[in-house]
């Protein structure tokens, strides 16, 4: 058996789910994705990763800026889908859209709900110091990530996991889980459980103000900030060089030791990028100069000397 499915997604996280659904033999009635946006130095219009992949597969792609109009809702309903699968689509779905597929809309969300409802659950989980997260398939309803949960896949968050690494792991889990969920729906064996009223947190969008490193914070806080914002948008500090201040992104860190009671937050404690914090120290393991690619710490130091006692910029 196979179902007629509308797939709704935009970023790279969603592509694996679409692939898995197709490989399972389901019919993709249409793909909905965010409209192409201008990017790069030439500011050329670029389709989303889901849009680009869908076109290589010969699938119809629709990119409305909104689903609120009666015409858009009628066009969606006319697809006569059995079910819609929504994975990081980026638009709120009006009730008319939620009601159109015969079996409703399933959503894949990258957290253990009700923790980290919202836009940035992967980054927020690392930044908060969570030790576990996962992906869940839930029935969509009008509220933001409030629907009843059908299936869960869990994974540990390791101390040095970056958001990029966790993203890839969760994307793979989601691609496996959605196929199992669709099979359960087909067989009439889907069971949904209402989310708990306790433990609700909101994964708000990341802001520019959160990306500058404040070395006066604890080493744990700084380490979680760096890893949680890697690879994008990237946590950053400034380093004085003979050519003037240089903005550096820190894209990887682990907890170190600060045995010096006289050190100041932001001061390097050795020549290998061990940096003092308000409590403890962090060792920077991956960095990126403006306009350059990310490199490991050893490669970075071959091109720029950072001796012991160097003061990295603090939040001001």
Residue, then its C-alpha position, 0 to 999 in steps of 0.5 A: x500500500x502507499x499513500x498520496x502525500x503532500x510534503x511541506x518542508x524547506x531546509x536541509x533537515x527536511x530533505x532526508x525525510x522526503x527521500x525516505x518517504x519516496x523510497x518507501x513507495x508513497x506518492x508525492x502529490x506535491x511539495x510545498x516549500x518556502x519561496x526562493x530567496x536572494x543569497x550570495x554575493x550576486x544576490x541571486x534567487x536560490x531555492x530551498x534545499x527541499x525545493x532544489x531536491x524535489x525538482x531533481x525528482x520531477x516533483x511539482x513544487x509550490x512556494x506560496x508566501x502565505x496559505x491564508x487565502x481561499x485560493x491557496x487553500x482550495x488549491x491545496x485541498x484539490x490535491x486530494x491528499x491522504x495526509x500531509x507531512x510537515x518538516x520545518x516548513x516555515x509557515x503557520x498552517x491555517x485550520x483549513x489546511x490542517x483539515x484538508x488531507x483525509x488523515x490530517x497533517x503529521x509534523x516531525x519536530x526536533x526535540x522531546x516535546x513539550x520541551x523546545x517548541x518553536x523555531x530553534x530546538x536543536x540550538x537551544x537544547x545544546x545552549x541550555x546544556x541538555x544531555x538528551x534530545x530527539x525527534x518526534x512525530x506528532x499530529x498537527x493542530x492550530x497551536x505551535x508544536x502542541x499536538x499529540x505525539x505518535x512516535x519518538x526517537x531519542x539521542x544523547x547530546x555529547x559534551x562536544x556536540x555542535x548544533x551541526x552534528x546534532x542536526x545531522x543525527x536528528x535528521x537521519x532519525x527523523x527520516x527513519x521515524x516518519x516512514x514507521x509513522x506512515x506505516x502505522x497510519x496506513x495499518x490503522x495502528x497509530x496511537x497519539x498521546x497528548x503532550x504533558x502540561x509540565x516542562x514546556x519551553x520555547x525555542x525562540x529564534x536566535x538573535x545577533x545579540x546572543x552570538x557574541x561571547x561573554x567570557x565572564x560567564x561560566x566555562x559551561x555556559x560559554x562552551x554550550x554557547x559556542x557549540x550550540x551556535x556552530x556552524x551558523x550563525x557562530x559565536x564570536x569574539x575579537x582578537x587584536x592583531x597587527x592589522x587591527x581588531x579581527x572578528x573570529x568565530x569560535x565553532x567548537x569548544x570543550x571544558x578546560x581547567x583554569x589553575x590561575x587565580x590571577x587570570x581575567x575572563x577572556x585571557x589565554x592561559x596557554x598558547x593553544x587557545x585555552x581561555x579563562x572564563x568567569x568560572x573555569x576555562x574553555x579550550x577552543x577547538x575549531x575557529x573561522x576568520x572572517x572571509x575564510x573557511x572553518x579550521x581546527x585550532x592547530x591550523x588556525x594557530x599556524x596562521x596567527x600567533x595567540x600567545x599566553x596572556x592574550x586578552x580576547x574581547x569581552x562582552x561590553 
